Amino acid sequence: MGGLSKKAFLIKGLVAEPGKSSLVINGGNLLFKADTLEPSTVEAAKITADTIMQATLKMAGTIAGVGTTDLAAGIKFLQQYQKPLAFTWLSLNIVDPATRKPLFTPVVRQEVGGLKIAVLAVTDHEALQNKTGDFQVAPWRETLHSALEGLRAQVDFILLLSNYGLAENQDIARTCTDIDLILQAGHAVGNMSPLLINQTLIAQAETRGKYLGVLDIDWNGHGRWDEASAPQSQAKNGLASTYANRFIALKLSMTNDPEVEALVHMTQQRIEKLQKGLPQ
């Protein structure tokens, strides 16, 4: 949780920049460090996850894709935070085993800077194939195509939050050409500059909150992307949309957001009491 308050300070500043419209998004794998929790760490991990959720809301974050690690404490623990319009967990392919209906919101629509944006998410079914019980994860091919059907005519921009790895996301980009941007929170570690497959951008920031990824977009409609700094960019002629990507490292010297810093401090005290067997 060390970088939460610094991340909050940065995001609040970016959102408040005059003349810009912002959408704060988390690709997934937000709450826990691994897909499973050791029995001795479950309660402390849940306390930490609750703090991450509260802090995310204070950063104007209202949307996240469901990653495999987000399910580490069970699906019911995660569902308690599904409270539209306050916060929406997204996944097309986590379904009820009996009805095959999604257990989380399949798609959410936002209007940002006059643009109508559809946000969808898919969860890595292969990483969870041995999980059984109160949910199943269908392959993205069984759910994504039908979710995208007709969507392009209703919105200006389609954003997919993907818990899959890069190779699978490249396959998605090649076969689902209506998607404008894929933000991945898969299994690779490290910042990744946007990769263009057909006319879909794929981007990722470092996991575990060590960096804040910022993607500035000048949108001119579905069809072509150019990097803003590229000399061949034709966005001014209305022929392309442009993007500029940056990663901001969360350094110890950075300013803390007082509100989130107080929340982190209270959480640390709760965990200390838990470890000592004291009432919280």
N, C-alpha and C positions, 0 to 999 in steps of 0.2 A: 504493500500500500504506500510505499515511500514516495512514489511519484504522483499520487492522486491529486494532492493539493496544488502541485506545480502545473499539472495538466489542466486542472480547473481554471487556474489563473490565465493560462495561455488561451484556452478555448473561449472563456468569457471575453477576453480582449479581442479575439478574432471575430466573434459573433457581433461585437459592438462596433466594428469598423464601419465608418460612414460610407454610403454608396455601394455596399456589398450585401448580398443576400446569402445566407449560410444554411446548410443542413448538416447537423451533427449526427454521424452514423457510426455504429460499431458493428463490424463484420461478424463477430461471434467469438467464442472462447473467451468470454469476458470475466466469468465469475471464479473459476477454479484453475489450478495449474495442470491438472491431469484428468484423464477420463474416469479414474476411480480414486476413492479416498480411503486412506488407512483408517480403521475403526477408531484409533486413538486421536485422530485429527479431525473427525467429522464435525464436532460442535464448533471448534475454533474456525474451521473452514466456512461453516454456515454463517458465523458472525461476520467474518471478513467479506463474504459474498453479499450479505445484507448491506454492509457499508459501501461496497462498490456500487450497488444499485442506487443507494441514496445519493452518493456523490455524482453518479452519472446523470441523475435527474437535475441536480444543481448545476450541471454543465450544459443544460438544455438538450441533453441526449434523451430521445424518446423512442428510438428504434434500435433494435439489434437483431441479428440473425442468430439462430440457435446453433451453437457449435457443439461438438462432441463433449468437450469438457464442461460445458454449461449444464449437462445432464448428470454430472458426477454424484450429486446428492439426491437424484431421483427426479422424475418428471413432475411430481406434485410440488416439490420444493420450488421448481422453476415456474410452474403455472401460477403460483401465488403472486408473482410479480407481473403477470399479464393483466394490465389494467388500462386498456384504451379509454380515454385518450392520453392518460398519464404516461404509460409506457407500453410498447407493443413488441413482443417477441415474435419473430417471423420464421416460419418454416413451411414450405409446401409439402414436404415429403415425410414428416413425422406424423404417422397416422394411427388411428384406432385399429387394433388388429381385427375387430369384428366388422366394423362399418366401413373401414378404409377412408374415413373422413379425417381431414387434418386436425391435429390437436392444438395447433397454434394458428395464428392469423396467417393466411396464405399470401396476401398482398395488401399493402397499405398505400394510399395515395396522399401526396403532399403537394401543396402549391408553394413554390419558392421563387421569388423574384418574377412572378408572372408566369413561370413555367409549371406545367402540370407534370408531376413526377410519379411514376409507379415504382415502388420498392418491393422486391420479392426476395426470398431466401431459400437455399437448399442446404441440407445437412448431409454430411458424408455417410452414406449408407454402409460402405464397406468397413469403416472403422467401428460401426455399431452392429455388425451383423451377428455377433454372438450375444447381444442383449435381447432378452426375452421378457415377457410379462405384459405390462400395461401399455406398451407402445411398440410400433415397428417403424423402420425407416425404409421407405421405398426408394429404388434407384431414381435418379433425377430424370431419366428418360421416360419414366412412367407418369410424371407429374408436370414437368416444366413446359413441355410443348403445349399441353392443353391450357395451362395458366396464361401463356403468352398469346393464345389465339384471340385475335380481335383487339388486343390491348394497344397495339401501336396506333390504331385509329382514334383512341380515346385520350392518349397522353402525348406529351412532347418528348419525354425522356424516360427510358427504362433502365433501372439500376438493379443488379442482382448481387446479393450478399451470398457468397459461396464458402462453405466449409470444406470444400474439396481442395486437393492439391493442384499445382499448376498444370500438370498434364491433362487432368480432367477438365479444368476450366478452359484450357485451349480447345478441347473437344466441344465444350458447350458453346464457345464463341464461334466455332466453325459451323455448328449445326443450328444454332438459334440466333439468326442474324438480326433479329429485332432488338437485341440487347445492346445498349450503348456503353455500359460500364459494368465490369465485374470487380467488386471489392472482395478479395479473398482473405479468409482467416483459416487457412488450412494448416498443414503440418510443417511447412518450411519455416525456418527462422531467418529473419533478416529483412531489411528494407529492400523493396523491389521497385525500381523505376517502372512507370507504366509501359506495358507491352501491348502492341497493337496487333490483333488477329482479325483479319478482314476489316470491319469497321467497328470492332468492339475493343475497348481498352480494358486491360487487366492490371490491377494495382494492388499492392500490399504494403503495410507498414510493419515494423518490428513487433513481435508478440510481447506480451506481458508489460505493456505500457512504458517501454524504455524510450520510445519516440512518439511524436504526434505527426501523423501524416496529413498534409494539407494539399488538396487538389483544387486549383483555381480553373474554372471553366468559363469560356466565352462561347455560348451555345448559339449555333446558327442552323440547327435542325439535323435530323438523322441523315447520315449518308457518308460523311467524311470527317476524319480527325486530322489535325496537324498540331505538332508541338509548337507552342507560342513563340519560342525562340528560333524555330527553324526558318532559314532564309526563304524557303519555298512556300511558306504559309500564305494561303490565299483567303484567309478569313475576312479580310477587309473588303474583298470583292463578293462576299456572301457565298463562297464556294465551300467553305470548311468551318468546322467548329475547332476551337483551339483549347489546349490544356497546358497548365504549368504545374509541376509537381515539386513539393519540397518536404523534407523530413526535419522536424525540430527535435533535437535531443533534449531530454529532460535532465538537466544538470542540477547538482546540489546547490549551486550558486543562484538558481532561479528563485523568483518570488513565489511564496506560497499563498494560495487563496485562504483567507482567514476562516471562512465558513467550513470549508472542507478539511482544513487542518484541524479544527476543533473536533470534527466528526472522527477523523483518524485517531486523534488522541484518546477520545472516549472509547473507541474500539480496542485500542491497545490495552487500556485499563480493564476492559471487560475480559479480554483474553487472559491477561495476567491473573485475574481473580478466578477464572475458570481453571487455569492450570494449578492454582493453589487450593482448589476445592472450596473457594469462598463464594457466598451468594453474590450475584451480579446486580 
